[in-house]
Amino acid sequence: MDSFKIGDRIIYPNQGLAVIEGIQQEHLYGEDFNFYRVRILSNKTLVLVPSGNTEEMGIRKLMSEDAVEEIFRYLKKHQVDISADWKGRYKEHINLMRSGTIFDMACVLKSLYYLSLTKTLSFREKKMLEKVKELLIAEISEVSELSLREIDKRIAHILTLCFKSLKQNVEI
């Protein structure tokens, strides 16, 4: 289990970049519990998270700078395996997003991007594609010296190259 300290920048699954603003102890049901006061930076929401639940919730430290290139390689080489059943596919993607891992988010991005080339995405899948892309770009930007725009362009370029032959077939 990760233990965080005040000022640590973390990833809160499905919400993105957050910061530990404080650590407090609360007496509940006759027991003492430690909580992290977590500020989600995208919407300024303050959340109290039991310190013992961070791993289960998928809350984690930011990826390392070294992992940035690994993510780009993963996007280039990872094979997509997509369920034909919309409900099953959506549930799988939700679970991957909740896991909080950067590689699961990259998998969802690549899968939804591929799907968008082969068919019109449902409203929920479009929203998920936008969200996962936003989360990936924000985290990569936070740990690297690349701007949001540079990362967006690089990801778009990688995905375009991955599915170049498919895109040509769809446009014909």
C-alpha positions in Angstrom: 0.0 0.0 0.0 1.2 3.5 -0.9 1.6 5.9 2.0 1.3 9.5 1.0 2.4 12.7 2.6 1.0 16.2 2.4 1.8 17.8 -0.9 2.1 14.5 -2.8 0.6 14.7 -6.3 -1.4 11.5 -7.0 -3.8 10.0 -9.5 -7.4 9.5 -8.4 -9.0 7.0 -10.8 -11.4 8.5 -13.3 -10.7 12.0 -11.9 -7.1 12.5 -12.7 -4.4 14.6 -11.0 -5.0 15.3 -7.3 -2.9 16.5 -4.4 -2.8 15.4 -0.8 -3.8 18.5 1.2 -3.8 17.0 4.6 -3.9 13.9 6.8 -6.4 13.7 9.6 -7.5 11.3 12.2 -11.2 10.7 12.9 -12.8 8.7 15.7 -15.6 6.7 14.2 -17.6 3.8 15.7 -15.2 3.6 18.6 -12.1 3.3 16.4 -9.5 5.8 15.1 -9.1 6.1 11.3 -6.6 8.1 9.3 -7.9 10.0 6.2 -6.2 11.8 3.4 -7.8 15.1 2.4 -7.4 14.8 -1.4 -8.0 17.8 -3.7 -8.9 16.8 -7.3 -7.3 19.5 -9.4 -9.6 19.4 -12.4 -12.7 20.4 -10.5 -11.3 21.5 -7.1 -13.3 18.9 -5.3 -12.1 17.9 -1.8 -12.5 14.2 -1.0 -11.7 12.3 2.2 -10.1 9.0 1.5 -9.5 6.4 4.3 -5.7 5.8 4.2 -6.3 2.0 4.3 -8.4 2.1 1.1 -6.1 3.9 -1.3 -4.8 0.7 -3.0 -8.3 -0.8 -3.3 -9.5 2.5 -4.8 -6.7 2.6 -7.3 -5.2 5.8 -5.9 -1.5 5.9 -6.8 1.5 8.0 -7.2 2.2 9.6 -10.6 4.0 7.4 -13.1 7.8 8.0 -13.3 9.4 10.0 -16.1 10.9 6.8 -17.4 7.4 5.4 -17.9 6.4 8.1 -20.4 8.2 6.5 -23.3 7.0 3.1 -22.1 3.4 4.3 -22.4 4.0 5.5 -26.0 5.6 2.1 -26.9 2.6 0.4 -25.3 0.2 2.4 -27.4 2.2 1.6 -30.5 2.5 -2.2 -29.9 -0.4 -3.2 -27.7 -3.0 -5.4 -29.6 -6.6 -4.5 -29.1 -9.1 -7.2 -28.3 -12.7 -5.8 -28.4 -15.8 -7.5 -27.4 -18.7 -7.3 -29.9 -21.2 -7.1 -27.0 -21.6 -3.4 -26.2 -22.6 -3.9 -22.6 -19.7 -6.3 -21.9 -17.3 -4.0 -23.6 -18.5 -0.9 -21.7 -18.3 -2.8 -18.4 -14.8 -4.0 -19.2 -13.7 -0.4 -20.1 -15.3 1.0 -16.9 -13.4 -1.6 -14.8 -10.1 -0.8 -16.5 -10.7 3.0 -15.9 -11.4 2.3 -12.2 -8.2 0.3 -11.8 -6.3 3.6 -12.1 -3.3 2.1 -13.8 -1.8 4.1 -16.7 -1.6 1.0 -18.9 -5.2 0.1 -18.4 -6.2 3.6 -19.4 -3.9 3.3 -22.5 -5.7 0.1 -23.3 -9.1 1.8 -23.1 -7.9 4.7 -25.3 -6.5 2.4 -28.0 -9.6 0.1 -27.9 -12.1 3.0 -28.2 -10.0 4.8 -30.8 -10.0 1.5 -32.9 -13.7 1.2 -32.4 -14.3 4.8 -33.5 -12.6 3.9 -36.8 -14.9 0.9 -37.4 -18.2 2.3 -36.3 -19.9 5.2 -34.7 -19.4 5.2 -30.9 -22.3 5.4 -28.5 -22.6 8.6 -26.5 -21.1 6.9 -23.4 -18.2 5.5 -25.3 -17.5 8.9 -26.9 -17.4 10.5 -23.5 -15.2 7.7 -22.2 -12.8 8.2 -25.1 -12.6 11.9 -24.4 -12.1 11.3 -20.7 -9.4 8.7 -21.0 -7.5 10.8 -23.5 -7.7 13.8 -21.2 -6.5 11.7 -18.2 -3.6 10.2 -20.0 -2.5 13.5 -21.5 -2.7 15.3 -18.1 -0.6 12.7 -16.3 2.1 12.5 -19.0 2.3 16.3 -19.1 2.7 16.5 -15.3 5.6 14.1 -15.2 7.3 15.1 -18.4 8.5 18.4 -19.9 6.0 18.1 -22.7 3.0 20.4 -23.1 -0.6 19.1 -23.3 -0.7 20.0 -27.0 2.6 18.1 -27.8 1.4 15.0 -26.0 -2.0 15.1 -27.7 -0.3 15.4 -31.1 2.0 12.5 -30.3 -0.7 10.2 -29.1 -2.8 11.1 -32.2 0.1 10.4 -34.5 0.8 7.0 -32.8 -2.8 5.9 -33.0 -3.1 7.0 -36.6 0.0 5.0 -37.6 -1.3 1.9 -35.7 -4.5 1.8 -37.6 -3.4 3.4 -40.9 -4.5 0.5 -43.0 -7.8 0.2 -41.2 -8.5 3.9 -41.6 -7.8 3.7 -45.4 -10.2 0.8 -45.7 -12.9 2.6 -43.7 -12.7 5.8 -45.8 -13.0 3.9 -49.1 
